Amino acid sequence: MNSNGSHGTTKKQQQRGVIKCKAAIAWEAGKPLSIEDVEVAPPKKGEVRIKIVATGVCHTDAYTLSGQDPEGVFPSILGHEGGGIVESVGEGVTSVQPGDFVVPLYIPDTKRILFIC
């Protein structure tokens, strides 16, 4: 729990702009992942920014990294299988709110996955 008694993020955290965190990036098929600092913008209309608490590289990620996945795109931030807490939401998002616990789903498009650390 936070100091304010909630499980999620504080109001100040929800209002943050661009943030920096680390990500495992697959730059091309069959190559080792590169751990790098990335900048994550605030969520836009219909988007959700998630504080990832636990993650792993699953079979789908491994398939994408192999280069055999026809939906796989590079560069790609792998590790969608896990759990996190909604940090902030974009305009029009009504199904979740900051502080909700969520499980991210696979979408082969790094522009639509907004993870934070």
N, C-alpha and C positions, 0 to 999 in steps of 0.2 A: 504494500500500500504506500501511496505517496503521503507526504506530510499533511495534505489536505483531506486525508481519509478515503481517497478514491483509489481504485486499482490502476487507473490510466494515467494520462499525462496532465500536467497542470495547465491552467489557462495561458500562462506565459509560454510554455512549450508549444501549445497549439497555435500560437500566433507567430512563431518563428518563420523567417523567410527561407532562403536557401540554406541547407545544412550540408555538412561534410561527414562522410562515413567511409568505412572500408567495404570493398566488395570483391568477390572472386569473379573475375572477368574471363570469359572464353573469347579470345580474339579471333581464333580460327579453329577449324576442325582438327582434332587429333593432337593439339598442342597443349602443354601444361597450362593450368589456370594461372592467372596473374592477380595477386592481391594488391589492390590499388585504392587510393583515396578517390572518391567520386563525390560530385555535388548533386544534391537532390533538391529540386525546386519544390515549392509548395504545390499542393494538389490543384489541378485545374478542374473545370467543370466535369463532374462525373467521376473524378478520381479520388483515391484514398491513399494517404501516406501512412505506412505501418512501421512501428518499432518492432523489429524482429527480435524475439527472445531466444528462439532455438530454430535451427535449420539444418538441413542435410542435403547432400547431392543424391538424388534418387535415380531410378532406372531411366526415366524420361530425360533427365539432365544428361546422363551418360550417353543416351541415344543421340541427343542433340550434339554433344561434344564429339561423337564419333564421325559426324558429317553425313550420316545415313538418313537423318530425320528430314523429310521434305519440307517440314514447317520450321525447321531450325534456322535461325538468323544469327549472324555475327556482326558486331560483338554481342555477347549475351551475358547477362548476370545470372548465374545459376544459383540454385538453392531455394527454390520456391516452396519446397516441402518443409513445413515447420509450423510455427505459431508465433503470433505477435499481438500487439496492442495497437489499436487505431490511434495514431498521433494527431492527425488532422484530416479533414474532409474538404473536398471542393464543392462548389455550388451545385445544388440539385441532389446531392447524396442524402438519402433519407433512410437507407437500410442499415447503416451503422453510424456510430457517433464516436468522438474521441473517448478513449477509455475502454471501448469494447474489445473483448478478446476475439481474434479472428485467425483463420487458417487461409493463407494465400493459395491461389490456384494457378496452374500453368497457363501462361499466355506467351507464345513465342514472339514477343515484341518488347524489347527493353524500354521503349518509350512509354509503355503503359504500366510498368511495374515500378512502384515507388516505395522502396524499402528505406528504412533509416536504422542506424545503429544506436 
